[in-house]
Amino acid sequence: MAERFFLLIGGVLTMLLVMWHWFRVERKRDWKRHQAFCEQLETKLALHRKQIAKRHIALRRYDFLEYNLEEALLVQQEIK
């Protein structure tokens, strides 16, 4: 009887240890994914800020009276 009890307790503890390890590994994996995602967002944000700055510079140089207003309102392609 006592042997079965210790075997049961050992099995439960082993299962708990395996579950704890699995959750720990998953948490680390999720953290790494989160970090990579944040880095991608920061990279995209920096690119968009550069695009906005280039467009502001171009708009400051643009003389709306000299050019046709229709031309000015065209959708712009990505500036490189």
VEXROKOL-211183 format. One record per residue (C-alpha): residue number from 1; residue in one letter; y negated, z negated, x negated. Coordinates in Angstrom, 1 decimal, always signed. Layout:
REM VEXROKOL-211183
   nr  rest   north      up    east
  NUM     a       Y       Z       X
...
//
This chain:
REM VEXROKOL-211183
   nr  rest   north      up    east
    1     m    +0.0    +0.0    +0.0
    2     a    -2.5    -1.0    -2.7
    3     e    -1.5    +2.1    -4.7
    4     r    -2.4    +4.3    -1.7
    5     f    -5.7    +2.5    -1.3
    6     f    -6.7    +3.0    -5.0
    7     l    -5.6    +6.6    -4.8
    8     l    -7.8    +7.1    -1.7
    9     i   -10.7    +5.4    -3.3
   10     g   -10.2    +7.5    -6.5
   11     g   -10.1   +10.7    -4.3
   12     v   -13.3    +9.8    -2.4
   13     l   -15.1    +8.9    -5.6
   14     t   -14.0   +12.2    -7.2
   15     m   -15.2   +14.1    -4.2
   16     l   -18.5   +12.3    -4.3
   17     l   -18.9   +13.0    -8.0
   18     v   -18.2   +16.7    -7.4
   19     m   -20.6   +16.9    -4.5
   20     w   -23.3   +15.1    -6.6
   21     h   -22.8   +17.6    -9.4
   22     w   -22.9   +20.6    -7.1
   23     f   -26.1   +19.5    -5.4
   24     r   -27.7   +18.8    -8.8
   25     v   -26.8   +22.3   -10.1
   26     e   -28.1   +23.9    -6.9
   27     r   -31.3   +21.9    -7.2
   28     k   -31.8   +23.2   -10.7
   29     r   -31.1   +26.7    -9.6
   30     d   -33.5   +26.5    -6.7
   31     w   -36.2   +25.1    -9.1
   32     k   -35.7   +28.0   -11.5
   33     r   -36.0   +30.5    -8.6
   34     h   -39.1   +28.8    -7.4
   35     q   -40.7   +28.9   -10.9
   36     a   -39.9   +32.6   -11.2
   37     f   -41.4   +33.3    -7.8
   38     c   -44.6   +31.4    -8.6
   39     e   -44.9   +33.4   -11.9
   40     q   -44.5   +36.6   -10.0
   41     l   -47.2   +35.6    -7.5
   42     e   -49.6   +34.5   -10.4
   43     t   -49.0   +37.9   -12.1
   44     k   -49.8   +39.8    -8.8
   45     l   -52.8   +37.6    -8.2
   46     a   -54.2   +38.4   -11.7
   47     l   -53.6   +42.1   -11.1
   48     h   -55.4   +42.0    -7.7
   49     r   -58.3   +40.1    -9.2
   50     k   -58.7   +42.8   -11.9
   51     q   -58.6   +45.5    -9.2
   52     i   -61.3   +43.7    -7.2
   53     a   -63.5   +43.3   -10.3
   54     k   -63.1   +47.0   -11.1
   55     r   -64.0   +48.0    -7.5
   56     h   -67.1   +45.7    -7.5
   57     i   -68.3   +47.3   -10.8
   58     a   -67.7   +50.8    -9.3
   59     l   -69.6   +49.9    -6.1
   60     r   -72.5   +48.5    -8.0
   61     r   -72.8   +51.8    -9.9
   62     y   -72.3   +54.0    -6.8
   63     d   -75.5   +55.3    -5.2
   64     f   -74.8   +55.6    -1.5
   65     l   -77.9   +57.6    -0.9
   66     e   -76.9   +60.2    -3.4
   67     y   -73.4   +60.8    -2.1
   68     n   -72.1   +61.5    +1.4
   69     l   -71.2   +58.4    +3.3
   70     e   -67.9   +59.9    +4.4
   71     e   -66.8   +60.2    +0.8
   72     a   -67.6   +56.5    +0.2
   73     l   -65.4   +55.4    +3.1
   74     l   -62.2   +57.1    +1.9
   75     v   -59.3   +54.8    +1.2
   76     q   -59.0   +54.3    -2.5
   77     q   -55.8   +54.8    -4.5
   78     e   -54.9   +52.1    -6.9
   79     i   -57.3   +52.0    -9.8
   80     k   -55.7   +52.2   -13.3
//
